[in-house]
Amino acid sequence: MEFNDIISELKKKVYRPVYFLMGEEAYFIDMISDYIEQNVLDDSEKEFNQTILYGRDVSASDIVNAAKRFPMMSEHQVIIVKEAQNIKDLVAKDKEGAKEKDKEKAKLPFEAYIENPQKSTILVVCYKYKTLDKRTATAKAIDKNAVLFDSKKIYDNKVPDWINNYLKGKEYTVSPQASALLGEYLGTNLSKISNELDKLMINLPPKSEISLEHIQTNIGISKEYNVFELQTAVGKKDVLKANRIINYFSSNEKEHPLVMTMSSLYGYFCKLLSYQFLTDKSKPSVASALGVNPFFVGDYERAAKNYSVTKLKSIFGYLREYDLKSKGVDSGTASQGELLKELIFKILH
């Protein structure tokens, strides 16, 4: 099931006997388990019927024994297992070529429970940063008898849209520049992003539009000296502005490490190269092909006039060269800031 489908069911009080929440993105796992923890039972029921277990402290047998108990003066009991990835005997790999009777004998307690779960128990297993092989008997049993949710990492280019939707749900809006800047600097860790957005909203009136100024004031990301402004300056071949930004980066190397700046520039020039080969250069088509907000299409249109395909190929060579230098290969005594200045000079000239 998908995240929205699970939450929608829970809000309708449609409960499944087992939720196995796995995957690299902890945010969605936490959202589902927190909703169940906070909303399925009322306060009087929680005292006797809600149990939180931690994987480092329990075995699979402990979980199964707890799940087989009956609720007290309640329709359900809720058992939430956090850090379940630390339980060694929770799931087992299937042995290739094993006979069915051998598989049955080797079946672990959790798998056996999944095949016949207690109907009055809502068991939530938080299996973070790992995934089950969906071809295994355990995964198949969960998929057949319970909810198997795979929380996948969000792609970099999807973060601004996620930010837009998150704020929309809180009745706030955000400018395209601000959402792109937040996505670039906060990465793909949705828990971190949501925490920053929540702190930001505390300091703003309800239903505000979040701008670059708000981000600079409340989060501390400069609206003038950031990688997007550098990309814009480079795209326009604005030498003066580009130099001002890289001088700022050079004097703040911890906040603007060379490897992160080069990674952003690499992504930018990849999009620019893709733009050069697009047959349909209408704004909606370009936005879709490059994975950017339509607001930024004009920047790529202008930059494409300054960078031919031949020049772009040279730029990728420079990026590879300075990636090696940033790792100490043939860099001499040059600092990270000096390497960045050399790289931008070669790109612009």
QUIRA-V525510 format. One line per field, one symbol per residue. ss: DSSP state (H for helix, E for strand, - for the rest). Layout:
BEGIN
ss=???
END
This chain:
BEGIN
ss=--HHHHHHHHH------EEEEEE--HHHHHHHHHHHHHH---HHHHHHHEEEEE-----HHHHHHHH---------EEEEEE-HHH-------------HHHHHHH--HHHHHHH-----EEEEEEEE--------HHHHHHHHH-EEEE-----HHHHHHHHHHHHHH---EE-HHHHHHHHHHH---HHHHHHHHHHHHH------EE-HHHHHHH--------HHHHHHHHHH--HHHHHHHHHHHHH------HHHHHHHHHHHHHHHHHHH------HHHHHHHH---HHHHHHHHHHHHH--HHHHHHHHHHHHHHHHHH---------HHHHHHHHHHHHH-
END
